[in-house]
Amino acid sequence: MLAIAVLTTTNVGRSAHPQHPVQGVAIGNGLVNPVVQMPHTLDMAVKNPYNISLMNPTQLAAAKEAQPVCQELLDVCQTNSSACTGSARYCSNSLLDAMGGKHRNKYDIRKTCDSNHTSDCYNTTAVNEYLNSKAVREYLNVSDQVPSWQQCSDIEPIHFSSDLMKNVDRYVADLLNDGSVRVLIYNGDADLVCNCMNFFVQTARRFLVK
């Protein structure tokens, strides 16, 4: 969305706006159409590239029962933003969180993690120190009133919760159709949060199949 906004502003050529030509965009394990992608979340539980069991039969049966409800909530979210936060919470709790348990690294199902916060599964000390350094903050014109950078903050996602489950694949299509922007779409096959199977379905449906 940011890329298409910058591209649109640049093409309009308004003198009041600085020119920031977009040269390329990369989308990695992207959630661009939740209505299409989320129903395929359980595909990883049934069969994944590493043959790792992510659910027992009882858990899988419960998740399959919740799947149609998730689908209905996502459909409502597309026209009613007030329903998006609830749909994101329900789908995440009923489908995503049910797979692998709390000790499975959701960004790499081959690994385990003892933390409830997946971001804690990685050592981000160097990243935090770099982004919070005086030189970087000054270069980015970050005000002193802005708090320090925090990896995967629990607070910030709340402000974007109504956007998370919105369909944004039209923006990707605009970038592809523009012709002047290079677009790289890639997927890791061990990611659970936005798995390669559901994104392949979306990519094939929206961009590859004519």
Helices and strands as residue ranges (DSSP letters): H 2-12, E 24-28, H 34-37, G 38-40, H 43-46, H 57-77, G 81-83, H 84-91, I 92-96, G 118-121, H 125-131, H 134-139, H 156-159, H 161-164, H 169-178, E 182-186, H 196-203, I 204-208
